[in-house]
């Protein structure tokens, strides 16, 4: 009888320990899955914010300073600043904004020739490239892997 009781208690205790361990292992797996899904969602939001901002920048660079273009630019810039915790991304977005709102209009006033337009385009391209490189780092994109796949 005592042996049967000890066997029964051992079985119940073993099942309880197994159940508790299973619960904690499942909870840890669920937390890892949630974190991964959340990180992926936040990364996608940042990617969308960055691409929207770059499109608005291109619109201004092409010379569209209409109220609608400026509103889109301000909105997309604000979203980049809100969703990015990277100070490098924020600084680079500010640099791109300064180029489009201050430097480019000043450069356009200095001359209307084709040579001046090429200089502005090259300067814009360099500032935009810097922004893209910072964004790629923020999103964990390896530029070398992109070049290798092309």
C-alpha positions as CSV (number, residue, x, y, z in Angstrom):
1,X,0.0,0.0,0.0
2,X,2.8,2.5,0.9
3,X,4.6,1.6,-2.3
4,X,1.5,2.2,-4.3
5,X,0.8,5.5,-2.5
6,X,4.4,6.7,-3.1
7,X,4.1,5.6,-6.8
8,X,0.9,7.5,-7.1
9,X,2.3,10.7,-5.4
10,X,5.4,10.4,-7.6
11,X,3.3,10.2,-10.7
12,X,1.2,13.2,-9.8
13,X,4.2,15.2,-8.7
14,X,6.0,14.3,-11.9
15,X,3.0,15.3,-14.0
16,X,2.7,18.6,-12.2
17,X,6.4,19.4,-12.7
18,X,6.1,18.5,-16.4
19,X,3.0,20.7,-16.7
20,X,4.7,23.7,-15.1
21,X,7.8,23.2,-17.2
22,X,5.7,23.0,-20.4
23,X,3.8,26.1,-19.4
24,X,7.0,28.2,-18.9
25,X,8.6,26.8,-22.1
26,X,5.5,27.7,-24.1
27,X,5.3,31.1,-22.5
28,X,9.0,31.8,-23.4
29,X,8.4,30.6,-27.0
30,X,5.3,32.9,-27.3
31,X,7.2,35.9,-26.0
32,X,10.0,35.3,-28.5
33,X,7.4,35.0,-31.3
34,X,5.7,38.2,-30.2
35,X,9.0,40.1,-30.1
36,X,9.9,38.8,-33.5
37,X,6.5,39.8,-35.0
38,X,6.6,43.2,-33.3
39,X,10.2,43.9,-34.5
40,X,9.2,42.9,-38.1
41,X,6.1,45.2,-37.9
42,X,8.1,48.1,-36.6
43,X,10.8,47.5,-39.3
44,X,8.1,47.5,-42.0
45,X,6.7,50.8,-40.6
46,X,10.1,52.4,-40.7
47,X,10.7,51.2,-44.3
48,X,7.4,52.6,-45.5
49,X,8.1,55.9,-43.7
50,X,11.6,56.2,-45.3
51,X,10.3,55.4,-48.8
52,X,7.4,57.8,-48.5
53,X,9.8,60.5,-47.3
54,X,12.2,59.9,-50.2
55,X,9.3,60.1,-52.7
56,X,8.3,63.5,-51.2
57,X,11.9,64.6,-51.4
58,X,12.1,63.7,-55.1
59,X,8.9,65.7,-55.7
60,X,10.5,68.8,-54.2
61,X,13.8,68.2,-56.0
62,X,11.9,68.1,-59.3
63,X,10.7,71.6,-58.4
64,X,7.2,71.0,-57.1
65,X,6.9,73.3,-54.2
66,X,3.1,73.4,-54.3
67,X,1.2,73.5,-51.1
68,X,0.2,69.8,-51.6
69,X,3.9,68.8,-52.1
70,X,5.0,70.8,-49.1
71,X,2.3,69.2,-46.9
72,X,3.2,65.7,-48.1
73,X,6.9,66.5,-47.4
74,X,6.2,67.8,-43.9
75,X,3.9,64.8,-43.1
76,X,6.4,62.2,-44.3
77,X,9.3,63.9,-42.6
78,X,7.3,63.9,-39.3
79,X,6.6,60.2,-39.7
80,X,10.3,59.4,-40.3
81,X,11.2,61.4,-37.1
82,X,8.4,59.6,-35.1
83,X,9.1,56.0,-36.1
84,X,12.9,56.2,-36.2
85,X,14.7,55.9,-32.9
86,X,18.1,56.3,-34.7
87,X,19.6,59.7,-34.3
88,X,21.6,59.1,-37.4
89,X,18.4,58.6,-39.5
90,X,17.0,61.8,-37.9
91,X,20.1,63.8,-38.6
92,X,20.3,62.5,-42.2
93,X,16.6,63.4,-42.7
94,X,17.3,66.9,-41.4
95,X,20.3,67.2,-43.8
96,X,18.1,66.1,-46.7
97,X,15.4,68.5,-45.7
98,X,17.8,71.4,-45.4
99,X,19.2,70.7,-48.8
100,X,15.7,70.7,-50.4
101,X,14.3,73.7,-48.5
102,X,17.4,76.0,-48.2
103,X,20.3,75.0,-50.4
104,X,18.6,73.8,-53.6
105,X,16.5,76.9,-54.0
106,X,19.5,79.1,-53.4
107,X,21.5,77.1,-55.9
108,X,18.7,77.4,-58.5
109,X,18.7,81.2,-58.1
110,X,22.4,81.5,-58.8
111,X,22.1,80.2,-62.3
112,X,19.7,78.7,-64.8
113,X,22.1,76.8,-67.0
114,X,22.3,73.1,-67.7
115,X,25.6,72.9,-65.8
116,X,24.0,74.4,-62.7
117,X,21.2,71.8,-62.9
118,X,23.7,69.0,-63.1
119,X,25.5,70.3,-60.1
120,X,22.3,70.5,-58.1
121,X,21.3,67.0,-59.2
122,X,24.7,65.6,-58.2
123,X,24.5,67.4,-54.8
124,X,21.0,66.1,-54.2
125,X,22.1,62.6,-55.3
126,X,24.9,62.6,-52.8
127,X,22.7,63.8,-49.9
128,X,20.0,61.3,-50.8
129,X,22.6,58.5,-51.1
130,X,23.8,59.3,-47.6
131,X,20.2,59.1,-46.3
132,X,19.7,55.7,-48.0
133,X,22.9,54.3,-46.5
134,X,21.9,55.4,-43.0
135,X,18.4,53.9,-43.6
136,X,19.8,50.6,-44.8
137,X,21.9,50.4,-41.6
138,X,18.8,51.2,-39.5
139,X,16.8,48.5,-41.3
140,X,19.6,45.9,-41.1
141,X,20.0,45.8,-44.9
142,X,23.4,44.8,-46.2
143,X,24.2,46.9,-49.3
144,X,26.8,44.4,-50.4
145,X,24.1,41.7,-50.4
146,X,21.9,43.9,-52.6
147,X,24.7,44.5,-55.1
148,X,25.5,40.8,-55.2
149,X,21.9,39.9,-56.1
150,X,21.8,42.4,-59.0
